[in-house]
Amino acid sequence: MPPRWPREPDPANDPPLKRLEDRINFAVHVAGFAAVNSGIWFFNTVNPGSLPQAKIVTFTMLAILAAHAVYVFAIADYTPKEADIGK
């Protein structure tokens, strides 16, 4: 059952919704990272040496994922704007 939002969704003016969207987006990226890297390392294990760039791809994707995590959990500002406080 999908989550229900208690009011009309407006990501531009609704900080809690924006926060939820950013975290869901991050979770999708984590799932993509896990799927791609498990496939790369599976084929590299089955046929050693077939993917010599496996470590480079993994660490590059991990660095991008870490930067995304830092943005979502530390940098992004989800505080309500002055105009939103009265709503």
Rosetta blueprint (number, residue, H / E / L):
1 M L
2 P L
3 P L
4 R L
5 W L
6 P L
7 R L
8 E L
9 P L
10 D L
11 P L
12 A L
13 N L
14 D L
15 P H
16 P H
17 L H
18 K H
19 R H
20 L H
21 E H
22 D H
23 R H
24 I H
25 N H
26 F H
27 A H
28 V H
29 H H
30 V H
31 A H
32 G H
33 F H
34 A H
35 A H
36 V H
37 N H
38 S H
39 G H
40 I H
41 W H
42 F H
43 F H
44 N H
45 T H
46 V H
47 N L
48 P L
49 G L
50 S L
51 L L
52 P L
53 Q L
54 A H
55 K H
56 I H
57 V H
58 T H
59 F H
60 T H
61 M H
62 L H
63 A H
64 I H
65 L H
66 A H
67 A H
68 H H
69 A H
70 V H
71 Y H
72 V H
73 F H
74 A H
75 I H
76 A L
77 D L
78 Y L
79 T L
80 P L
81 K L
82 E H
83 A H
84 D H
85 I L
86 G L
87 K L
